[in-house]
Amino acid sequence: MNATSFLGHKPIGRIGFGAMQLAGPGVFGPPRDPDGARAVLRRAIELGVDHIDTSQYYGPDVVNELIREALHPYPDNLKLVTKVGARRDENAAWLPALSPAELRQGVEDNLRSLRVERMDLVNLRVADESGGPGEPTEEQVAMLRDLQAEGKLDLIGISNVTLDGLRTAAELTELGEVQNAYSVMDRSNEPLLEFCREHEIAFVPFFPLGSAFAGGPAKLAADPAVAAVAAKHGATPSQVALAWLLARYDRMLLIPGTTSVVHLEENLAAGNVALDAEDRETLEGVRQVGRPQR
């Protein structure tokens, strides 16, 4: 069962789909199995997913094109969420693209590649040059507000942001979501989650199972606390980790990514895992790991 919450004013299922992994290795170039990638997207919609998180710079263009090929014309209830503020070079490096002109171009590129007239939400990715959390400028937020006024996006979000940067963004505009790293293994962004709870802003953790680039799912499976709770519920470690997130906040929206239909179905079934107080206490013992950025 995929319970509902809100993305800004929009009713939305609490478990969506993060499309980043559908690109090739390093989120660059085409996938090894494009047909398989499109099959995952179609199955997600069949199972009731109404929230897909993507970006034009995944590939670049590759992931958005797969989404368009698989799902266009889109279901009326599907929320397409993207992010701007980065670009890729020919060597697959992640580079900042945060000038107002680059932000406008980023939104236009998403509209073009997805073949839509308006994005449901655009996240401003404000990572610093090292990939760590950054802070938005008034000029950057003003550009997204201009695009919002032009009807090219509905909601504004913020991603890879510091707590001070989140406070600044919330003063400059109404936020539809905050997207930062957070998982049962990485709670370093707990203060941002608390801010979102206080202000009733959706929190969308990326790497909800830990970073796929740093072996997050394998580390989950190896953790004795996660394994114990999983055994108690007849669930997988990934399902326990997702259920833990859902229990943290009623506006926590999950976007686990996968290239496998089997794993997609497993992730969505996490909504059926009800953790009790004993489970949550056990999961307090999960070993914490460092936080990768993207």
C-alpha positions as CSV (number, residue, x, y, z in Angstrom):
1,M,0.0,0.0,0.0
2,N,1.4,3.4,-1.0
3,A,0.0,5.9,1.6
4,T,-0.3,9.5,0.5
5,S,1.1,12.8,1.8
6,F,1.7,16.2,0.2
7,L,4.3,17.8,-2.0
8,G,3.5,21.4,-1.4
9,H,-0.2,21.5,-2.0
10,K,-0.2,18.4,-4.2
11,P,-1.4,15.0,-2.8
12,I,1.2,12.4,-3.6
13,G,2.2,8.8,-2.9
14,R,4.8,8.5,-0.2
15,I,7.0,6.1,-2.2
16,G,8.0,7.4,-5.6
17,F,10.8,6.5,-8.0
18,G,14.3,8.1,-8.3
19,A,15.4,7.7,-12.0
20,M,19.1,8.6,-11.6
21,Q,20.3,5.0,-11.8
22,L,18.6,4.5,-15.2
23,A,21.6,6.2,-17.0
24,G,24.9,4.4,-17.7
25,P,27.7,3.9,-15.2
26,G,28.5,7.1,-13.3
27,V,25.1,8.5,-14.3
28,F,26.6,9.2,-17.7
29,G,25.6,7.9,-21.2
30,P,23.0,5.3,-22.1
31,P,22.2,2.3,-19.9
32,R,23.3,-1.2,-20.9
33,D,19.6,-2.2,-21.2
34,P,17.4,0.6,-22.4
35,D,14.4,-1.7,-22.8
36,G,14.8,-2.8,-19.2
37,A,15.0,0.8,-18.0
38,R,11.7,1.6,-19.8
39,A,10.1,-1.5,-18.4
40,V,10.9,-0.4,-14.8
41,L,9.3,3.0,-15.5
42,R,6.2,1.4,-16.9
43,R,5.9,-1.0,-14.0
44,A,6.2,1.8,-11.6
45,I,3.2,3.5,-13.1
46,E,1.3,0.2,-13.1
47,L,2.0,-0.1,-9.4
48,G,0.6,3.4,-8.7
49,V,3.8,5.5,-8.5
50,D,2.8,9.1,-9.1
51,H,6.2,10.8,-8.3
52,I,9.3,10.5,-10.5
53,D,12.5,12.4,-9.6
54,T,14.9,13.0,-12.5
55,S,17.2,15.6,-14.0
56,Q,18.3,16.6,-17.5
57,Y,21.9,16.3,-16.4
58,Y,21.5,12.6,-15.7
59,G,23.1,11.3,-18.8
60,P,22.8,14.1,-19.8
61,D,19.3,13.9,-21.4
62,V,19.4,10.1,-21.3
63,V,17.2,9.6,-18.3
64,N,14.6,12.2,-19.3
65,E,14.5,10.7,-22.8
66,L,13.8,7.2,-21.3
67,I,11.0,8.7,-19.2
68,R,9.5,10.4,-22.2
69,E,9.8,7.3,-24.4
70,A,8.3,5.0,-21.7
71,L,5.5,7.2,-20.3
72,H,4.5,10.1,-22.6
73,P,1.7,11.1,-22.7
74,Y,2.0,11.1,-19.0
75,P,-0.7,10.1,-16.5
76,D,-2.7,13.0,-15.2
77,N,-1.6,12.4,-11.6
78,L,2.1,11.9,-12.3
79,K,4.4,14.5,-10.6
80,L,7.6,15.1,-12.5
81,V,10.3,16.6,-10.3
82,T,13.7,17.7,-11.5
83,K,16.7,19.6,-10.3
84,V,19.0,22.3,-11.8
85,G,22.3,23.8,-10.8
86,A,24.7,21.3,-12.3
87,R,26.0,20.1,-15.7
88,R,28.2,17.4,-17.0
89,D,31.3,17.7,-19.2
90,E,32.6,15.3,-21.8
91,N,34.6,13.5,-19.1
92,A,31.4,12.9,-17.0
93,A,32.5,15.4,-14.3
94,W,29.8,17.1,-12.2
95,L,30.2,20.8,-12.6
96,P,28.2,23.7,-11.1
97,A,25.7,25.6,-13.3
98,L,24.3,28.1,-10.9
99,S,24.2,31.4,-12.7
100,P,20.7,32.7,-13.4
101,A,21.1,32.1,-17.1
102,E,22.3,28.5,-16.5
103,L,19.3,27.9,-14.2
104,R,16.9,29.1,-16.8
105,Q,18.6,27.0,-19.4
106,G,18.4,24.0,-17.1
107,V,14.7,24.3,-16.6
108,E,14.2,24.8,-20.4
109,D,16.3,21.7,-21.1
110,N,14.1,19.6,-18.7
111,L,10.9,20.9,-20.4
112,R,12.3,20.0,-23.8
113,S,13.6,16.6,-23.0
114,L,10.5,15.5,-21.0
115,R,8.2,17.2,-23.5
116,V,6.1,19.1,-20.9
117,E,5.2,22.7,-20.6
118,R,5.6,22.9,-16.8
119,M,7.5,20.9,-14.2
120,D,5.7,20.0,-11.0
121,L,8.7,21.0,-8.9
122,V,12.3,22.1,-9.7
123,N,15.0,21.7,-7.0
124,L,17.8,24.2,-6.9
125,R,20.9,22.1,-6.3
126,V,23.3,24.3,-4.4
127,A,26.2,22.0,-3.7
128,D,29.6,23.7,-3.4
129,E,32.6,23.1,-5.7
130,S,33.6,20.0,-3.7
131,G,30.1,18.5,-3.9
132,G,29.3,19.4,-0.3
133,P,26.2,21.2,0.9
134,G,25.9,24.9,-0.2
135,E,23.8,27.9,0.2
136,P,21.5,29.6,-2.3
137,T,21.8,33.2,-3.4
138,E,18.9,35.6,-3.7
139,E,19.6,35.9,-7.4
140,Q,19.3,32.2,-7.9
141,V,16.0,31.9,-6.1
142,A,14.7,34.9,-7.9
143,M,15.3,33.2,-11.3
144,L,13.3,30.2,-10.2
145,R,10.5,32.5,-9.0
146,D,10.6,34.2,-12.4
147,L,10.2,30.9,-14.1
148,Q,7.4,30.0,-11.7
149,A,5.6,33.2,-12.6
150,E,6.0,32.3,-16.3
151,G,4.3,29.0,-15.7
152,K,7.3,26.8,-16.4
153,L,7.4,25.3,-12.9
154,D,4.8,24.9,-10.1
155,L,6.9,24.4,-7.0
156,I,10.4,25.3,-5.9
157,G,12.6,23.0,-3.9
158,I,16.2,23.1,-2.5
159,S,18.8,20.3,-2.7
160,N,22.3,19.7,-1.2
161,V,21.8,22.6,1.1
162,T,23.2,23.5,4.5
163,L,20.9,24.3,7.4
164,D,21.7,28.0,7.1
165,G,21.1,27.8,3.4
166,L,17.8,26.2,4.0
167,R,16.8,29.0,6.3
168,T,17.8,31.5,3.7
169,A,15.8,29.7,0.9
170,A,12.7,29.5,3.1
171,E,12.9,33.2,3.7
172,L,13.2,33.9,0.0
173,T,10.4,31.7,-1.3
174,E,7.8,29.1,-0.3
175,L,9.5,25.7,-0.5
176,G,7.8,22.5,-1.8
177,E,10.5,20.2,-0.7
178,V,14.0,19.8,0.7
179,Q,16.2,17.1,-0.9
180,N,19.3,16.1,1.0
181,A,21.0,12.8,1.9
182,Y,19.4,11.0,4.8
183,S,19.0,7.4,5.7
184,V,19.0,5.0,8.7
185,M,22.8,4.9,8.3
186,D,23.3,8.6,7.7
187,R,21.4,11.0,10.0
188,S,23.7,14.0,9.6
189,N,20.9,16.0,8.1
190,E,18.6,15.5,11.1
191,P,18.5,19.3,11.8
192,L,17.2,19.9,8.3
193,L,14.5,17.3,8.8
194,E,13.5,19.0,12.0
195,F,13.3,22.4,10.2
196,C,11.0,20.7,7.6
197,R,8.8,19.2,10.3
198,E,8.4,22.6,12.0
199,H,7.5,24.3,8.7
200,E,5.5,21.4,7.2
201,I,7.8,21.1,4.2
202,A,8.2,17.7,2.4
203,F,11.6,16.1,3.0
204,V,12.8,13.9,0.2
205,P,16.0,12.0,1.1
206,F,18.3,11.0,-1.7
207,F,20.3,7.9,-1.1
208,P,17.5,6.6,1.2
209,L,19.3,3.2,1.3
210,G,22.7,4.8,1.5
211,S,24.7,5.7,-1.6
212,A,24.5,3.1,-4.3
213,F,28.0,4.4,-5.3
214,A,29.4,3.5,-1.9
215,G,27.8,0.1,-1.4
216,G,24.9,1.4,0.7
217,P,22.5,-1.5,0.3
218,A,25.2,-4.0,1.0
219,K,26.1,-2.2,4.2
220,L,22.5,-2.2,5.2
221,A,22.3,-5.9,4.8
222,A,25.4,-6.4,6.9
223,D,24.2,-4.3,9.8
224,P,23.0,-6.6,12.7
225,A,20.3,-4.2,13.9
226,V,18.8,-3.9,10.4
227,A,19.1,-7.7,9.9
228,A,17.3,-8.4,13.3
229,V,14.4,-6.2,12.4
230,A,14.2,-7.6,8.9
231,A,14.1,-11.1,10.2
232,K,11.3,-10.2,12.7
233,H,9.1,-8.8,10.0
234,G,10.0,-11.3,7.2
235,A,11.2,-8.2,5.2
236,T,14.4,-7.3,3.4
237,P,17.0,-4.9,4.9
238,S,16.0,-2.3,2.2
239,Q,12.4,-2.5,3.2
240,V,13.2,-2.0,6.8
241,A,15.4,1.1,6.0
242,L,12.6,2.6,3.9
243,A,10.0,1.8,6.6
244,W,12.2,3.6,9.1
245,L,12.2,6.7,7.0
246,L,8.4,6.7,6.5
247,A,8.0,6.5,10.3
248,R,10.2,9.6,10.8
249,Y,7.9,12.2,9.4
250,D,4.5,12.2,7.8
251,R,5.8,14.4,4.9
252,M,8.8,12.2,4.2
253,L,8.6,11.2,0.5
254,L,10.8,8.4,-0.7
255,I,12.4,8.1,-4.2
256,P,14.4,4.9,-4.1
257,G,16.0,4.1,-7.5
258,T,16.6,0.8,-9.2
259,T,17.1,-0.7,-12.6
260,S,15.3,-3.9,-11.6
261,V,11.5,-4.5,-11.7
262,V,12.0,-7.0,-8.8
263,H,13.7,-4.4,-6.6
264,L,11.1,-1.8,-7.6
265,E,8.3,-4.0,-6.3
266,E,10.3,-4.7,-3.2
267,N,10.8,-1.0,-2.5
268,L,7.1,-0.2,-2.9
269,A,6.2,-3.1,-0.6
270,A,8.1,-1.3,2.2
271,G,5.0,0.7,2.8
272,N,3.5,-2.5,4.3
273,V,6.2,-2.8,7.0
274,A,4.9,-1.3,10.2
275,L,7.8,-0.8,12.7
276,D,6.9,-0.8,16.4
277,A,8.7,1.0,19.3
278,E,11.0,-2.0,19.9
279,D,12.0,-2.0,16.2
280,R,12.8,1.7,16.3
281,E,14.9,1.3,19.4
282,T,16.8,-1.5,17.8
283,L,17.5,0.6,14.7
284,E,19.0,3.3,16.9
285,G,22.0,1.0,17.0
286,V,22.6,1.1,13.2
287,R,26.2,2.0,12.5
288,Q,26.5,5.5,11.0
289,V,28.6,6.1,7.8
290,G,29.9,9.1,6.1
291,R,27.7,11.0,3.7
292,P,28.5,11.1,0.0
293,Q,27.2,14.0,-2.1
294,R,25.8,14.2,-5.6
